Each structure stands twice: as structure tokens, then as C-alpha cells.
Amino acid sequence: MVDSAQLAAVLGDASGYPYGKPFTAYTVSGTESNWADGQGILSADVEMAGTRDAEFDRNLRGILAIECWITGDLEMPQCKK
């Protein structure tokens, strides 16, 4: 069975974003991701490194890695390393 922690690991490993540690930059009472996960919907938050850069390349690597992980189709070009 897959869960949101696995999704976060795939995303974090591919994009370089940290994962698996509580967010402590400021107090948060809940997030959309927490709600979705509670409903059984795979979900992960991405806290970008800054406010002026979309970090497109690293986010694209994360999205493509999730696509490969979900489909299990490692023959897709984006899944080959």
C-alpha cells in the first residue's frame, strides 16, 4: 500500500527538497495536504526555497519522478536515468 510519506520521499529525492521532518518555520494548524491525506488522497506540500524563483527544473524533476513512481512504467524516457 502506498502512502503520502512515500510520495513525499519520491518527490524529495528527485527534487532535492527536504522531507520527513516537521515544518517549524512558523506555526501551522493544518494544511490542505494534511486534510487530503486524512481523506486517503496522496498528497505532499512543497515549500520552495525562496519567493522569487519558481525552481522550475527541480520541481519538474519531482513531478516526473512521481509520474514514474505512480505508473511504474520505468521504460518511459523521463524514467530512465
Secondary structure as GFF3:
##gff-version 3
##sequence-region A 1 81
A	DSSP	alpha_helix	4	15	.	.	.	ID=ss1
A	DSSP	alpha_helix	32	38	.	.	.	ID=ss2
A	DSSP	alpha_helix	56	71	.	.	.	ID=ss3
A	DSSP	three_ten_helix	77	79	.	.	.	ID=ss4
###
